């Protein structure tokens, strides 16, 4: 760490560089740009329809045609990537999660449609079984236990189907052991060596995910909790072990999730590994800002921007945020 040398007052007056916007700009240490943003969107079946998510004001589930419009909007704003999360028909949810690797599931159809219409935008996908699992879990459940190795086999098939559909970035969010290595090996063998993996390497068993589960229809389906595979919020060193493991198995980028409550983890990960490091400003974080803003308790826009620069200050190279298009417009003036 640098050891700053500061002359005693009055030779040093820390307010000198705060005196004007120009001086503050020259001394600013971190900058948020449109290139830092990944926009998560929810896709549903149907045509020409949008369904608002009540717990996420301003966010809606979109049919594939509207997802394509969102991708065009993102591209026009300079947002480099869009991330897809499917709202799966409950009739397609099973114990074995077979819909997860169907060539024509919602996520894969949306990926192909986006890449056909907006080929230059990067499409990121979610690799986890919860949208397809009748039990609402990220892995396959046998006798009340989320089984690891069988889940990894299913996740590999899911990853291959997404790569075949044209996904640029796979986002394994399941937290099963060994899944990154298994996916990387399978992708290489299938000729998808250029598909990137952004691993949810440090994903905590958090209460901040509630609105997201509403958005993808997983809240009512979830049996029990996810504490046997997601991280204990009390742990920090474990996050470094998980990140190191995923990088060693072939992850190209790593993510910390949730975001603001875990900025210390972002900083430790970036300092320890120097790898491309991302954070997910999750649904609960978004909902709190929007809810407090709607009540007039905070300046919604200022808090939004302050929350995002915090990720940059903590060492993140990018942020998944539902605010992405709104922020992009502000940054473009």
C-alpha positions in Angstrom: 0.0 0.0 0.0 1.3 3.5 -0.7 2.4 5.6 2.2 1.2 9.1 1.4 3.4 12.0 2.5 1.4 15.0 3.6 2.9 18.3 4.8 1.4 19.7 8.0 -1.4 22.4 7.8 -1.4 25.0 6.4 1.1 23.8 3.7 -1.4 21.1 3.0 -5.0 22.1 2.7 -7.1 19.1 1.6 -9.9 21.5 0.5 -7.8 23.1 -2.3 -8.6 20.3 -4.7 -12.3 20.4 -3.8 -12.7 24.1 -4.6 -14.3 23.7 -8.1 -15.8 21.1 -10.3 -12.7 21.3 -12.6 -10.3 20.6 -9.7 -12.5 17.9 -8.3 -12.5 16.2 -11.7 -8.8 16.3 -12.0 -8.3 14.7 -8.6 -11.0 12.0 -9.0 -9.6 8.5 -8.5 -12.3 6.4 -10.0 -14.6 6.8 -13.0 -17.8 5.0 -13.9 -18.4 4.5 -17.7 -21.0 2.9 -19.8 -18.5 0.2 -20.6 -18.7 -0.9 -17.0 -22.3 -2.0 -17.3 -24.1 -5.3 -17.8 -27.9 -5.1 -18.0 -29.8 -8.0 -16.6 -33.2 -8.6 -18.3 -36.0 -11.1 -17.7 -37.5 -13.0 -20.6 -40.9 -14.7 -20.8 -43.0 -16.5 -23.3 -45.5 -14.8 -25.6 -45.4 -12.0 -28.1 -45.4 -8.2 -27.9 -45.9 -8.2 -24.1 -44.3 -6.9 -20.9 -45.3 -7.8 -17.4 -44.1 -5.5 -14.6 -42.3 -7.0 -11.6 -44.1 -5.5 -8.6 -41.1 -5.8 -6.3 -38.8 -4.1 -8.8 -40.3 -0.8 -9.9 -39.4 0.0 -13.5 -38.4 -3.6 -14.3 -40.6 -5.9 -16.4 -40.5 -9.4 -17.8 -40.2 -9.1 -21.6 -41.2 -11.4 -24.5 -38.4 -12.3 -26.9 -39.3 -9.5 -29.3 -39.1 -6.9 -26.6 -35.8 -8.4 -25.3 -34.4 -7.9 -28.8 -35.6 -4.2 -28.6 -33.9 -4.0 -25.2 -30.7 -5.3 -26.7 -30.9 -2.7 -29.5 -31.4 0.0 -26.8 -28.4 -1.3 -24.9 -26.2 -1.3 -27.9 -27.3 2.2 -28.9 -26.4 3.4 -25.4 -23.0 1.8 -25.6 -23.8 -0.9 -23.0 -21.5 -3.8 -23.9 -23.5 -6.8 -22.6 -27.0 -7.9 -21.7 -27.7 -10.8 -19.3 -30.7 -13.1 -19.8 -32.8 -14.6 -17.0 -35.9 -16.7 -18.1 -39.3 -16.8 -16.5 -40.1 -20.4 -17.2 -43.6 -21.8 -17.5 -44.2 -23.8 -14.3 -45.5 -26.7 -16.5 -41.9 -27.1 -17.8 -40.3 -27.4 -14.4 -39.3 -30.9 -13.4 -37.2 -32.9 -10.9 -34.6 -33.5 -13.6 -34.6 -29.9 -15.0 -34.5 -31.2 -18.6 -35.8 -27.9 -20.0 -32.5 -26.3 -18.9 -30.6 -27.7 -21.8 -33.4 -27.7 -24.4 -32.3 -26.1 -27.6 -35.5 -24.1 -27.8 -35.9 -23.0 -24.2 -36.6 -19.3 -23.6 -33.0 -18.3 -22.9 -31.7 -20.0 -26.0 -34.4 -18.6 -28.2 -33.7 -15.1 -26.8 -30.0 -15.5 -27.3 -30.4 -16.5 -31.0 -32.8 -13.7 -31.6 -30.5 -11.1 -30.1 -27.4 -12.3 -31.9 -29.4 -12.2 -35.2 -30.6 -8.7 -34.7 -27.7 -7.1 -32.7 -24.7 -9.2 -33.3 -22.2 -6.8 -31.7 -23.7 -6.9 -28.2 -22.4 -9.5 -25.9 -25.0 -11.9 -24.6 -24.5 -13.3 -21.1 -26.6 -16.2 -19.8 -27.3 -17.7 -16.4 -26.1 -21.3 -15.8 -28.2 -22.6 -12.9 -31.1 -25.0 -12.6 -33.5 -23.0 -10.5 -35.6 -21.6 -13.3 -36.3 -25.2 -14.5 -36.4 -27.0 -11.1 -39.7 -27.9 -9.5 -38.0 -27.5 -6.2 -36.6 -24.0 -7.0 -33.0 -25.0 -6.3 -29.9 -24.3 -8.4 -29.0 -28.0 -8.4 -30.9 -31.3 -8.7 -32.6 -32.4 -5.5 -32.6 -36.1 -4.4 -34.3 -37.0 -1.1 -34.1 -33.5 0.1 -30.4 -33.1 -0.7 -29.0 -30.9 -3.5 -26.7 -33.4 -5.2 -23.5 -32.0 -6.5 -22.0 -34.2 -9.2 -25.3 -35.1 -10.9 -26.1 -31.3 -10.9 -22.8 -30.6 -12.6 -23.5 -33.0 -15.4 -26.8 -31.2 -16.0 -25.1 -27.8 -15.8 -22.6 -28.9 -18.4 -25.4 -29.8 -20.8 -27.0 -26.5 -20.1 -23.8 -24.6 -20.8 -23.2 -26.4 -24.1 -26.8 -25.6 -25.2 -26.3 -21.9 -24.4 -22.9 -21.8 -26.2 -24.5 -23.5 -29.2 -27.2 -20.8 -29.2 -24.6 -18.1 -29.5 -24.0 -17.0 -25.9 -20.8 -15.0 -25.5 -20.5 -15.2 -21.7 -21.7 -18.0 -19.5 -22.6 -17.1 -15.9 -22.5 -20.2 -13.7 -24.5 -19.0 -10.6 -25.2 -22.4 -9.1 -22.2 -22.7 -6.7 -21.8 -26.4 -7.2 -18.3 -27.7 -6.7 -16.2 -28.5 -9.8 -18.6 -27.0 -12.3 -16.2 -24.5 -13.9 -13.6 -27.2 -14.7 -16.3 -29.5 -16.1 -17.8 -26.7 -18.3 -14.5 -25.5 -19.6 -13.4 -29.1 -20.6 -16.8 -29.7 -22.3 -16.7 -26.3 -24.1 -13.2 -26.9 -25.4 -14.1 -30.4 -26.6 -17.2 -29.1 -28.4 -15.3 -26.4 -30.2 -16.6 -23.5 -28.1 -13.2 -22.5 -26.9 -13.9 -18.8 -27.4 -17.0 -18.7 -25.0 -16.1 -16.9 -21.8 -17.0 -17.9 -18.3 -17.9 -15.2 -15.8 -18.2 -17.3 -12.7 -20.4 -16.4 -9.8 -17.4 -17.4 -7.7 -18.4 -15.8 -4.4 -22.2 -15.9 -4.2 -23.7 -15.5 -0.8 -26.8 -17.1 0.7 -28.4 -13.7 0.9 -31.8 -12.2 1.7 -31.2 -9.6 -1.0 -32.4 -11.9 -3.8 -36.1 -11.9 -2.9 -37.4 -9.6 -5.8 -35.3 -11.5 -8.3 -37.0 -14.8 -7.3 -40.3 -13.1 -7.8 -39.2 -12.0 -11.3 -38.2 -15.5 -12.4 -41.0 -17.3 -10.7 -38.8 -19.2 -8.2 -40.1 -17.8 -4.9 -43.1 -20.1 -4.6 -41.2 -23.1 -5.9 -38.2 -22.9 -3.5 -38.2 -25.8 -0.9 -36.0 -24.9 2.0 -33.0 -22.6 1.5 -29.7 -22.5 -0.4 -27.3 -22.5 2.5 -25.7 -25.9 1.7 -24.2 -24.5 -1.5 -24.2 -20.7 -1.4 -21.8 -18.8 0.9 -22.2 -17.9 4.6 -22.5 -14.1 4.8 -20.1 -14.2 7.8 -17.2 -15.6 5.7 -14.6 -13.7 3.8 -11.5 -16.0 3.5 -13.7 -18.7 1.9 -14.5 -16.3 -0.9 -10.8 -16.1 -1.8 -10.6 -19.9 -1.9 -13.6 -20.2 -4.1 -12.4 -17.5 -6.5 -8.9 -19.1 -6.7 -10.5 -22.4 -7.4 -12.7 -21.1 -10.2 -9.8 -19.2 -11.9 -7.7 -22.4 -11.7 -10.5 -24.4 -13.3 -10.8 -22.0 -16.3 -13.0 -19.1 -15.4 -12.1 -15.9 -17.4 -13.8 -13.5 -15.0 -15.2 -13.7 -11.5 -18.2 -12.2 -9.7 -19.1 -11.3 -6.2 -22.9 -11.4 -5.4 -24.6 -9.4 -3.8 -22.8 -6.2 -4.4 -22.9 -3.3 -1.9 -23.0 -5.5 1.3 -19.9 -7.3 0.1 -17.6 -4.5 -1.2 -14.9 -5.8 1.1 -15.0 -9.1 -0.8 -14.7 -7.3 -4.1 -11.6 -5.4 -2.9 -10.0 -8.5 -1.5 -10.6 -10.5 -4.7 -9.2 -7.8 -6.9 -6.1 -7.3 -4.7 -5.5 -11.0 -4.4 -5.9 -12.2 -7.9 -5.9 -9.2 -10.3 -8.4 -11.0 -12.5 -11.4 -9.2 -14.1 -13.7 -8.8 -11.2 -17.5 -8.0 -11.3 -20.3 -7.5 -8.8 -24.0 -7.9 -9.1 -26.1 -5.1 -7.7 -28.9 -7.5 -7.0 -32.7 -7.0 -7.0 -32.9 -6.2 -3.3 -30.4 -3.5 -3.6 -32.2 -2.1 -6.6 -35.6 -2.3 -4.9 -34.4 -0.5 -1.7 -33.1 2.4 -3.7 -36.2 2.6 -5.8 -38.5 2.2 -2.8 -36.8 4.9 -0.7 -36.6 7.2 -3.7 -40.4 6.8 -4.3 -41.0 7.8 -0.7 -38.8 10.9 -1.1 -36.5 9.7 1.6 -33.4 9.8 -0.6 -32.4 11.4 -3.9 -32.9 8.3 -6.0 -30.7 9.4 -8.9 -27.8 10.5 -6.7 -27.9 7.4 -4.6 -28.0 5.3 -7.7 -24.8 6.9 -9.1 -23.1 6.8 -5.7 -23.8 3.1 -5.3 -22.3 2.3 -8.6 -19.1 4.3 -8.2 -18.7 2.4 -4.9 -18.1 -0.8 -7.0 -15.4 0.9 -9.0 -13.8 2.2 -5.8 -13.8 -1.4 -4.5 -11.9 -2.6 -7.5 -14.6 -3.9 -9.8 -14.1 -3.9 -13.5 -17.9 -4.0 -14.2 -21.3 -4.2 -12.6 -24.5 -6.1 -13.4 -27.2 -3.6 -12.6 -30.9 -3.1 -13.4 -30.1 0.6 -13.5 -27.9 0.1 -16.6 -29.9 2.0 -19.3 -30.8 4.8 -17.0 -27.2 5.2 -15.9 -26.0 5.0 -19.5 -28.3 7.9 -20.5 -27.0 10.0 -17.6 -23.4 9.3 -18.5 -24.0 10.2 -22.1 -25.6 13.5 -21.1 
